[in-house]
Amino acid sequence: MEKITSKLEDFPSIGCITEHPGFRNVCLDQYVLETAYYVYRQSHHVEIEDPNKRNRYVAYKQLVRWCWGWLGKNIRIPLPSCVVRTIRDTFPCENDNYVGFNPDSFSIQISRQAVLGVIDKLDT
């Protein structure tokens, strides 16, 4: 979580990224999220009909973009629970049925990426 805590360096009185003045603008503003979703939809050809589900999905992506820049294709990281809770509270799921982070999926993604990297090296 070093990337997240580095965002707090200029604000020593703040103890949580959700209290950072930029968090609300980057991750919770519906107009920013709408615009970010259009960019995502255009490049990935994915339509998310439910507005709260769409906003949650894009808000998580926005936090990662804001703190890490870019992780790389298929690389996933767990987000702090305070972030997840704040985003879920702002854009709730109608039936409270959230998916959450799947560490098994994470390890599979990393393993797959490592294998593809080895294959690429063998091809050159």
N, C-alpha and C positions, 0 to 999 in steps of 0.2 A: 504494500500500500504506500510505498515511498513516493510514487507519483502523485497520489492524492494529498499526502501530507505536505509535499512541496508546494502545493497550491495555497497552503495556509501560512507559509513563511512570512508573507507581508501583512498578515493579520494575527498577531500573537494572542489577541484576546479571544479568538475563535477556536473552539475545540473540535468542531465537526465540519466536514465539507458541506453539509446541507445548510450551514449558517453563513457560508462564503457568499459575498454579494453577487458573484457571478453564477452561482448554482441555480438560482431561481430563473435567471435569464436564459441560461444555456439548457437547462434540463426540465423546467416546468412551464415555461411560457408557451402557450398553445400555438401562437403564430410562428414562433421559431421552430417548434416541433413539426408544424404543418409544412413549413418550407423544407426542413431537413428530410421529411418523409417523401416529398416530391422528388428530391434528388435521389434518395434511396430507391424509390419506385421506378424511376427512369432507368437507373443502372442495373437493377436486379429484376425488374419486371414482376414485382410482387405486389399484390393488392391486399391490404388488411382493412376489412370493412368496419369492424367495431372501432369507434374512435378512441375509446379508453385503452383498448389493447394496443392499437397503433401508437398512441402517445407513450405508453409504457415502454414499448419496444424501442421507439426512437429515442426516448429519454435515456435509456441505458446506453444506447449507442453514442449519444451526445456526450455523456459523461466520459466514456472511454476516449472519444475523440479529443475532448477538452483536456483530459489529464495525460493520456499516453500518446496522443497524435494518431498513430495507426499501429495496430498490433500485428497485422498480417492476416492473410486469408485463413479462415478456420481456426484461429487462435482465440480461445475464450479464457476469461478470468472471472473469478468470483468477485462481486462488488460488495462493498460494506453494507451491513444490514440497515444502517441508518439511511443510506441512499435508497435501497430497495423499499424500505418502509415508507419513506417520504413520497417516492414516486407512486407506490401503490395507493397511498392515502389520497394523493392528488388525482389519480386516474384509476379509480377502483374497478375491480372485476365484479360484474353483477352477482355472480354466485360464489364469490370468494374462492374460486378454484384457480390458484396460481401454479405455474410449472416450477419455477425456481431454477437454481443452478444445478446441473447434473455433473458431478465430478467424474463419473465414468465416461461420459461423453467427452469431457475435457481430455482425459488421458488417451482416449481413442483418437481424438483429433491430433494431439501431439505425436502419438506413435505413427499415425498415418502420414503426417507431415515429415517426420524423420525418415520414414521409408521412402517417400517420394524424393526427398533430398538425396538419399543414397542412389536411387535409381537414376536421377538426373546426372549425378557424378559419373556413373557407369556409362551413360550414353555419350559423354563428351570425350 
